[in-house]
């Protein structure tokens, strides 16, 4: 593990964390507070971007290792959040919102997978 890779991950992590904060703060104001929209949006958008980046980097852009870890591990790793998703699920369960909880779990997983495929498709279509 080289120092330049660690710096790239840390810098990307800062960017991703700030982006997540901005999105998760803004989205509930737009879509409402009854559903964990902020976490849902960052995880689906992060999956879309992951699919796009992975496909583009695998097929067309021989990015240096620092750029890859900055974008994928740093930015997207900090932008998306499984721990907050898990907390949202438990919170909905404890509130007795079981149907909302089930919709959130199934919707998040399916939307994340579909978004990753969409990102890969987008990468192939653009390049």
Secondary structure by P-SEA (a helix, b strand, c coil): ccaaaaaaaaaaaaaaaaaaaaaaaccccccccccaaaaaaaaaaaaaaaaaaaaaaaccccccaaaaaaccccaaaaaccaaaaaaaaaaaaaacaaaaaaaaaaaaaaaaaaaaaaaaaaaaaac
